[in-house]
């Protein structure tokens, strides 16, 4: 599938680059022709209606024909077009002189038969039409070229549809959402794709009808199949073989009026040539279905007797379609709105040409930069221990550049590396590496890049902890404006953990090349490999600095689970001078001190989920004491026991985009256990503050008698109608242990309904036990593909530890 998609991508851009500019010319000329009659009438209003005396009567068709053939003498009128509106000039087409293909066409005064001046814009429109239909080339050659270009437009439209097909095709926002907050290549691609989707139907119609007009063989085949071929019409026109007859247009016209009962607005009389005995009257009804909904009436040239009457409404479907090809091509089939749509789609070809070229040139620049990075990448050290695998997945080349830069920095510090694209990496090959760095971008609706699809599919199908020996780091590249921000990176990180791999550091998500996030990646690499990477120093110095640690006053700590079988769980409250703001789901990094305090430097920072919102006026944490043989854990001990009340705690707020709030209109399912209630509580407090009640909480602890830390607040939310469902699971309140994942399985039907309605699933709590159990339950209820889609769409958000 990836190879097929890659092939269609190559075809799409090749046709777009080679034929796009010429299609632009055809499109612009077609847009001009769409309003040819209005432009002509604006330039020459006198040719739209002929002024005459109030009591003047128009000439009869027979009188008009006699005068037209008399002056200048010797010219035969081939066709005569008349209008029911008496003031409209008649249009006369003279038979071509010997050796010429087309005769002269003129407008004639219906009251005097005087030939009117040629429209001033006629020469211009003939040039534009020749440009549009034949590209100013000889007719036969030009038709073949424009027919080929129409076929190219058809391939462009269909391949673009295939390449853009989203995972959820029925979600209209995926097709039509134009995001002006995007920048750079992401905005160009979004604009190119959305505009192409909007104009898709118009291009399919234009291209298909253009192929019909461009290739005589195609046109003949279709016309003959529909019974509208030229040979058939010529035979009808000539009638049965016999002696030539003398044309009596007066009788013919009288018979035409009687047969049609006057229901006509425009008629073209094709007068019989030599050896022909019939007049073909091609007319539109007073209120025609469209401008080419032609009815044909065959009348004997001498007697006026109607020999055959072909009504458009009586034609089979094929015949009606053939007669509709021109109005479909021009858009007049749908009236003025159709013409406007076809005109705008024709003008939009300029947009596609510009954005297509900019995307193409951007890819070229990126490829040149990648080649330069590969050239700068020195050879791997001959010795120095095991190799580090750097695997990348890229759609545009950016991820490859970052992977090569990472490899170069590691090699300059003496670390052996091997760089591979995911398309060249087998799942089994991972078993031979102990350390793997992943640099992956997300494409489309949370999908992996085209070249990585096969690997991602095979990797997700692996079962069991096969990668327990692997330590890894993930750099996920994306754009925060997409709903599926870093969807593939999140899915990869999830699959790696599911297979037992251990993270060297938390996944780093990069929003549109954000330098601060890239700085975190660089520092995480340096810390993980215990080295200093000189090649990255300048970049680190130029990156925006992270928020500094500040002093927060320890206001309160309360034991929440007295008598519990588990370790003590405390609610910690901290305040700072001045206003502070954070989003629900945010983290804090705390710098703990040694138990005895003193001039000693702070220990390494520890992260905790924020359990409060800015409206509370303070930061609240839920901290469980960690107890070891040598005493309390350093960070938890400092916060819950050693730091005196009123002491300053060095701390900083940290954004947590992987656990970000959902859109206000989305339902949310909150799943967690123990101190994991902290991250869930901040979301629930903010949603209830805003009045969003589509919330479902599934929370687990040991015993209701001692561990119901959230019961009062949950009861209040339910009383206000702001918590649609709450499942509190106490594992030790019954003989058989029950956990949150068991409750999810029991509520499988409702869970599927919430997910189908767009619910976002939040999981916060222990990585061991609870998180894998929830994963397994969701996989059973939603299916493996359903869970994968939930992750890729950014609707499965975890804060586990």
SVG drawing of the C-alpha trace seen along z (x, -y; Angstrom):
<svg xmlns="http://www.w3.org/2000/svg" viewBox="-50 -54 88 67">
<polyline fill="none" stroke="black" stroke-width="0.4" points="0.0,0.0 2.8,-2.4 4.5,-1.7 1.2,-2.4 0.7,-5.6 4.3,-6.6 3.7,-5.8 0.6,-8.0 2.4,-10.8 5.1,-10.7 2.5,-10.7 0.6,-13.6 3.5,-15.9 5.0,-15.0 1.8,-15.8 1.3,-18.9 4.8,-20.2 4.9,-19.4 1.2,-20.1 0.2,-22.5 1.3,-25.7 -0.4,-24.8 -3.6,-23.8 -3.4,-27.2 -3.6,-28.8 -6.5,-26.6 -8.3,-27.4 -7.9,-31.2 -9.0,-31.2 -12.0,-29.0 -12.9,-31.4 -13.0,-34.3 -15.2,-32.2 -17.7,-31.4 -19.0,-35.0 -18.4,-35.6 -22.0,-36.7 -22.2,-39.1 -18.9,-40.7 -19.9,-41.0 -23.2,-42.6 -21.4,-45.0 -19.0,-46.1 -21.6,-46.2 -25.1,-46.7 -26.5,-47.7 -25.9,-44.1 -28.0,-42.7 -31.3,-44.3 -32.1,-46.1 -34.0,-49.4 -37.0,-49.7 -40.2,-51.7 -43.1,-50.9 -45.3,-49.7 -42.5,-47.8 -42.9,-44.1 -40.0,-41.7 -39.5,-39.9 -40.7,-36.4 -38.0,-33.8 -38.7,-33.4 -38.4,-37.1 -35.3,-37.3 -33.7,-34.4 -34.5,-36.0 -32.9,-39.3 -29.8,-37.7 -29.2,-35.6 -29.8,-38.5 -27.2,-40.9 -24.4,-40.1 -25.5,-37.8 -24.1,-34.3 -23.8,-33.4 -25.8,-30.5 -27.2,-30.6 -26.4,-27.4 -28.1,-28.0 -30.4,-30.7 -30.8,-31.2 -34.0,-33.0 -35.1,-34.1 -38.6,-34.4 -37.7,-37.8 -38.3,-39.9 -35.6,-42.5 -32.8,-39.9 -30.7,-40.0 -30.8,-36.9 -27.6,-34.9 -26.8,-33.8 -24.0,-31.3 -23.1,-31.4 -21.8,-28.3 -18.0,-28.2 -16.3,-29.2 -14.7,-26.4 -11.5,-25.1 -12.4,-26.6 -13.8,-24.7 -15.9,-27.3 -18.2,-30.0 -18.7,-33.5 -21.1,-34.0 -22.9,-37.4 -25.7,-39.0 -28.6,-40.4 -31.3,-43.0 -34.5,-41.0 -36.5,-44.0 -34.3,-44.8 -32.0,-41.8 -29.1,-44.3 -25.9,-42.7 -24.8,-44.3 -21.2,-45.2 -19.1,-42.5 -18.8,-42.6 -15.8,-44.5 -14.7,-41.8 -15.1,-39.0 -11.5,-38.8 -10.4,-38.7 -12.8,-35.9 -11.8,-33.9 -8.2,-34.2 -9.2,-33.1 -11.2,-30.2 -8.4,-29.1 -6.1,-29.3 -8.5,-27.3 -9.4,-24.6 -6.2,-24.2 -3.5,-26.2 -3.1,-28.3 -1.9,-25.2 -3.4,-23.7 -6.8,-22.4 -6.2,-18.7 -2.9,-18.8 -4.2,-21.2 -7.3,-19.1 -5.1,-16.1 -2.8,-18.2 -5.7,-19.7 -7.4,-16.3 -4.2,-14.9 -4.1,-17.8 -7.7,-17.1 -6.7,-13.5 -3.9,-14.8 -6.3,-17.0 -8.5,-13.9 -5.5,-12.0 -4.5,-15.0 -8.0,-15.2 -8.3,-11.5 -4.8,-11.0 -5.2,-14.1 -8.4,-12.5 -6.6,-9.2 -3.6,-10.9 -5.8,-13.0 -8.2,-10.3 -8.5,-10.6 -8.9,-7.8 -12.5,-9.0 -13.9,-10.0 -17.4,-10.8 -16.0,-13.5 -16.6,-16.6 -14.2,-18.8 -11.4,-16.6 -12.1,-17.5 -13.0,-21.2 -11.2,-22.7 -8.9,-25.5 -6.7,-26.5 -5.2,-30.0 -3.3,-29.5 -0.9,-27.1 2.3,-28.5 4.9,-27.5 4.6,-24.2 1.8,-23.0 -0.4,-25.9 0.5,-25.5 -0.4,-21.8 -3.7,-22.5 -4.7,-25.2 -3.7,-23.0 -5.7,-20.1 -8.8,-21.9 -9.1,-23.9 -8.6,-20.8 -11.4,-19.0 -13.8,-21.9 -13.1,-22.1 -12.8,-18.3 -16.3,-17.8 -15.8,-20.7 -12.4,-19.3 -13.9,-15.8 -16.6,-17.3 -14.2,-19.7 -11.6,-16.9 -14.1,-14.3 -15.9,-16.6 -12.5,-18.0 -11.5,-14.5 -14.7,-14.1 -14.0,-17.3 -10.3,-16.7 -10.3,-13.3 -12.5,-12.8 -12.3,-9.0 -13.8,-9.3 -16.4,-11.7 -17.5,-9.6 -17.6,-6.5 -19.8,-8.2 -22.1,-9.9 -22.6,-6.7 -23.4,-4.7 -25.9,-7.4 -27.5,-7.5 -26.3,-11.1 -23.6,-10.4 -22.9,-12.7 -23.7,-10.0 -27.1,-9.4 -27.9,-13.1 -26.7,-13.5 -28.9,-10.7 -31.9,-12.2 -31.2,-15.6 -31.0,-14.3 -34.1,-12.1 -35.0,-9.4 -33.2,-9.4 -35.1,-11.2 -35.1,-14.2 -34.0,-17.5 -36.8,-19.7 -37.3,-23.4 -37.2,-25.0 -40.5,-26.6 -39.4,-28.2 -42.9,-29.8 -44.5,-26.4 -41.7,-25.0 -42.0,-27.8 -45.7,-27.5 -45.4,-23.7 -42.7,-24.4 -44.9,-26.8 -47.9,-24.4 -45.8,-21.3 -44.1,-23.1 -47.3,-25.0 -45.1,-28.1 -43.1,-26.6 -39.7,-27.8 -37.2,-30.5 -34.5,-29.9 -34.3,-27.9 -31.6,-27.1 -32.8,-26.2 -30.3,-24.1 -31.2,-24.6 -30.9,-21.7 -27.7,-21.5 -27.5,-19.8 -29.3,-16.5 -31.1,-17.1 -34.8,-17.3 -35.2,-18.2 -34.8,-21.2 -33.5,-20.4 -35.0,-22.7 -32.9,-22.6 -34.7,-24.5 -34.9,-25.2 -38.2,-25.3 -39.4,-28.5 -38.1,-27.3 -35.3,-24.8 -33.7,-22.4 -30.3,-24.0 -28.7,-25.8 -28.1,-22.6 -31.4,-20.8 -32.0,-20.7 -35.1,-19.4 -34.8,-18.4 -37.7,-18.7 -37.2,-17.4 -39.4,-19.0 -39.8,-18.4 -38.2,-21.3 -41.0,-21.7 -44.2,-20.8 -43.2,-21.6 -44.5,-18.2 -43.0,-17.1 -41.2,-13.8 -39.6,-13.3 -39.6,-15.0 -36.9,-14.3 -37.7,-15.9 -34.9,-16.2 -37.1,-15.1 -37.9,-11.8 -34.3,-10.9 -32.8,-8.0 -30.3,-8.8 -27.3,-8.5 -28.8,-10.9 -29.6,-13.5 -26.1,-13.1 -24.4,-13.7 -26.5,-16.8 -25.5,-18.0 -21.7,-17.7 -21.2,-21.3 -23.3,-22.9 -21.7,-20.6 -18.3,-21.7 -19.2,-25.4 -21.3,-25.1 -24.5,-26.4 -26.2,-23.1 -26.8,-24.4 -27.5,-28.0 -25.6,-31.0 -24.4,-29.3 -22.9,-26.6 -21.1,-29.0 -19.7,-30.9 -18.5,-27.6 -16.8,-26.5 -15.2,-29.9 -13.9,-30.0 -12.5,-26.4 -10.8,-27.4 -9.3,-30.5 -8.2,-28.3 -5.8,-26.4 -3.5,-29.4 -3.7,-28.7 -2.8,-25.0 0.1,-26.0 1.5,-28.4 1.1,-26.2 2.2,-23.1 5.4,-24.8 6.1,-26.2 5.7,-22.7 7.8,-21.2 10.6,-23.7 10.4,-23.3 10.9,-19.6 13.9,-20.3 15.4,-22.6 14.9,-20.1 16.5,-17.3 19.5,-19.5 19.8,-20.2 19.5,-16.5 22.3,-15.7 24.4,-18.3 23.8,-16.8 24.7,-13.4 27.9,-14.8 28.8,-16.4 28.0,-13.2 31.4,-11.7 32.1,-8.0 31.2,-6.1 34.0,-5.6 35.7,-2.3 35.5,-1.4 33.7,-2.6 31.0,-0.1 27.7,0.9 25.9,-1.1 22.9,-3.4 20.2,-3.1 18.7,-6.4 15.5,-5.6 13.5,-8.3 10.2,-8.6 9.7,-11.6 7.3,-13.0 9.1,-16.1 12.7,-15.4 12.7,-17.5 12.8,-14.4 15.7,-13.0 17.7,-16.2 17.1,-16.1 18.1,-12.4 21.3,-13.2 22.1,-16.1 21.6,-13.9 23.9,-11.2 26.6,-13.8 26.5,-15.2 26.7,-11.7 29.5,-10.7 31.5,-13.8 31.3,-12.7 32.6,-9.2 29.3,-7.4 28.8,-4.9 25.5,-5.4 23.6,-3.9 20.9,-5.9 18.0,-4.1 14.7,-5.2 11.7,-3.1 11.1,-1.9 14.4,-0.1 14.0,1.1 12.6,4.5 10.8,5.2 13.3,8.0 16.3,5.7 15.2,3.8 16.2,6.9 19.9,6.3 20.0,2.8 19.9,1.9 19.5,-1.9 17.2,-3.4 16.4,-7.0 13.3,-7.7 12.7,-10.9 9.3,-10.7 6.9,-13.1 3.1,-12.8 1.3,-13.1 -2.4,-13.7 -4.9,-12.4 -2.4,-11.2 -0.8,-8.8 2.8,-7.8 4.6,-9.2 3.9,-7.1 7.3,-5.3 6.7,-4.3 3.2,-2.8 4.3,0.8 6.7,0.7 4.1,-0.9 1.5,1.7 3.9,4.6 5.3,3.1 1.8,2.5 0.9,6.2 3.8,7.4 2.6,8.9 4.3,9.3 7.3,7.7 9.8,8.5 11.8,5.3 12.6,5.3 16.2,4.9 15.7,1.7 16.1,-1.8 14.6,-4.4 13.9,-8.1 11.2,-9.5 11.3,-12.9 7.8,-13.5 7.5,-16.3 4.2,-17.9 2.0,-21.0 -0.1,-21.8 -2.9,-23.2 -3.8,-19.7 -6.2,-17.8 -3.9,-14.8 -0.8,-16.6 2.2,-14.2 -0.3,-11.3 2.3,-8.9 4.9,-9.7 2.4,-9.1 1.3,-5.8 4.9,-4.7 5.7,-5.7 2.7,-3.7 3.6,-0.6 7.2,-0.7 6.0,-0.8 3.5,2.0 6.3,4.2 8.4,3.7 10.9,1.0 12.1,-1.5 12.1,-5.2 15.4,-7.0 13.4,-10.2 9.8,-11.4 8.8,-11.7 9.7,-15.2 6.9,-16.7 7.9,-19.5 5.4,-22.0 6.4,-23.2 10.2,-23.2 9.9,-25.0 13.5,-25.7 12.7,-25.3 11.4,-21.8 14.4,-21.0 16.6,-22.2 14.8,-19.7 15.6,-16.9 19.3,-18.0 19.6,-18.2 17.8,-14.8 20.2,-13.2 23.2,-14.7 21.8,-13.5 20.9,-10.0 24.4,-9.4 26.3,-11.2 28.1,-13.4 28.5,-17.0 27.6,-17.5 29.7,-20.5 27.9,-20.5 24.7,-21.5 26.0,-24.1 25.3,-27.1 21.8,-25.9 21.1,-25.3 22.3,-28.8 20.2,-30.4 17.0,-28.5 14.6,-30.3 15.3,-29.4 12.8,-27.4 10.8,-29.0 13.1,-29.4 12.5,-27.8 10.7,-30.1 10.0,-30.0 6.5,-28.8 5.4,-28.9 4.3,-25.6 0.9,-26.6 -0.7,-23.3 -0.4,-19.5 -3.2,-17.1 -3.2,-13.4 -6.1,-12.1 -6.1,-8.3 -5.6,-7.7 -5.7,-4.0 -5.2,-3.0 -3.4,0.2 -1.4,-1.8 1.3,-4.4 0.1,-7.7 -1.3,-10.1 -1.0,-13.9 -2.6,-16.9 0.0,-19.6 -0.9,-23.3 1.6,-25.9 1.2,-29.6 3.3,-32.2 3.4,-35.9 1.7,-37.3 -0.6,-35.7 0.3,-32.4 -1.5,-30.7 -1.5,-27.1 -3.7,-24.7 -5.4,-21.7 -3.2,-18.7 0.0,-20.8 2.9,-19.5 5.2,-21.0 8.9,-20.3 10.0,-20.5 13.6,-20.8 13.7,-18.8 16.2,-19.4 18.0,-17.0 16.1,-16.0 18.3,-18.0 18.1,-21.2 21.4,-23.2 23.8,-25.0 23.6,-21.8 22.5,-22.1 19.0,-20.9 18.5,-17.4 17.4,-16.6 13.9,-17.8 10.8,-15.6 7.6,-16.0 4.1,-15.9 0.6,-16.4 -1.1,-19.7 -4.4,-18.8 -5.8,-22.4 -6.7,-25.2 -5.7,-28.9 -9.1,-29.8 -8.2,-27.9 -5.5,-30.5 -2.9,-27.9 -1.1,-24.9 -2.3,-21.6 -0.5,-18.3 -1.4,-14.8 1.8,-13.2 2.1,-9.7 5.0,-9.0 7.5,-6.6 9.0,-4.4 12.3,-2.6 14.6,-0.6 16.7,-3.7 13.7,-6.0 11.3,-8.1 11.8,-9.0 13.8,-12.2 11.1,-14.3 8.0,-12.8 9.7,-12.9 10.7,-16.5 7.1,-17.6 5.1,-15.5 7.3,-15.4 10.6,-17.3 9.9,-20.7 8.4,-22.9 5.1,-24.7 5.8,-28.2 9.0,-27.1 9.9,-28.0 9.7,-25.2 11.7,-25.7 9.3,-24.8 8.3,-25.7 5.2,-25.0 5.7,-22.9 3.2,-22.6 2.1,-19.0 0.8,-19.0 0.2,-15.2 -2.4,-15.8 -3.9,-19.0 -7.6,-19.9 -10.1,-18.7 -12.3,-21.0 -15.2,-22.3 -17.9,-20.4 -16.1,-17.0 -17.2,-14.5 -14.3,-13.2 -13.6,-10.0 -11.2,-10.2 -9.5,-7.0 -7.1,-6.8 -6.0,-5.4 -4.4,-6.6 -2.5,-9.9 -3.3,-9.9 -6.6,-11.6 -4.5,-14.8 -4.2,-15.1 -7.9,-14.1 -9.1,-16.5 -7.6,-19.6 -9.5,-18.7 -12.7,-18.0 -12.6,-21.2 -12.0,-23.3 -14.8,-21.6 -17.3,-21.8 -16.3,-25.5 -17.2,-26.1 -20.4,-24.1 -19.4,-21.1 -21.2,-18.1 -20.3,-15.3 -17.8,-13.8 -17.3,-10.2 -14.9,-9.3 -13.5,-5.8 -11.3,-5.9 -9.8,-3.1 -8.4,-2.9 -8.1,-0.2 -10.9,-0.6 -13.8,-3.0 -13.5,-3.4 -10.0,-4.9 -9.3,-5.8 -12.3,-7.7 -10.2,-10.8 -12.5,-12.3 -16.0,-11.2 -17.2,-14.6 -16.1,-16.5 -17.5,-13.9 -20.9,-13.9 -21.0,-17.7 -20.3,-17.5 -23.0,-14.9 -25.5,-17.0 -24.9,-19.9 -25.4,-17.6 -21.8,-18.1 -20.6,-14.5 -22.6,-12.3 -21.2,-9.1 -18.9,-8.1 -17.5,-4.6 -15.6,-4.4 -13.8,-1.0 -12.4,0.1 -10.3,3.2 -10.3,4.6 -13.9,4.0 -14.8,7.5 -13.2,10.9 -12.4,10.8 -10.1,7.9 -11.8,5.5 -9.9,2.7 -10.8,-0.2 -10.1,1.9 -12.7,4.4 -15.3,1.7 -14.4,0.5 -15.1,4.0 -18.5,4.1 -19.5,0.8 -18.2,1.8 -21.4,0.7 -21.5,-2.8 -17.8,-3.1 -18.1,-2.5 -20.9,-5.0 -18.9,-7.7 -15.9,-7.1 -18.2,-7.2 -19.4,-10.6 -15.8,-11.9 -14.9,-11.4 -11.3,-12.0 -9.9,-9.4 -7.5,-10.6 -5.5,-8.1 -3.5,-9.2 -1.8,-7.0 0.6,-4.1 2.5,-2.8 2.7,0.6 -0.6,2.5 -3.3,-0.2 -2.0,-1.7 -1.4,1.6 -4.7,2.9 -6.6,0.0 -4.7,0.4 -5.8,4.1 -9.4,3.3 -9.7,0.5 -8.1,2.8 -10.7,5.5 -13.7,3.1 -12.6,0.9 -10.5,3.4 -6.8,3.0 -7.5,0.7 -10.0,-1.4 -7.4,-1.9 -4.7,-2.8 -7.0,-5.3 -7.8,-6.8 -4.1,-7.3 -3.3,-8.7 -6.2,-11.2 -4.8,-12.5 -7.9,-11.3 -6.0,-9.0 -4.0,-11.2 -1.9,-9.7 0.0,-11.0 1.4,-7.8 4.5,-7.3"/>
</svg>
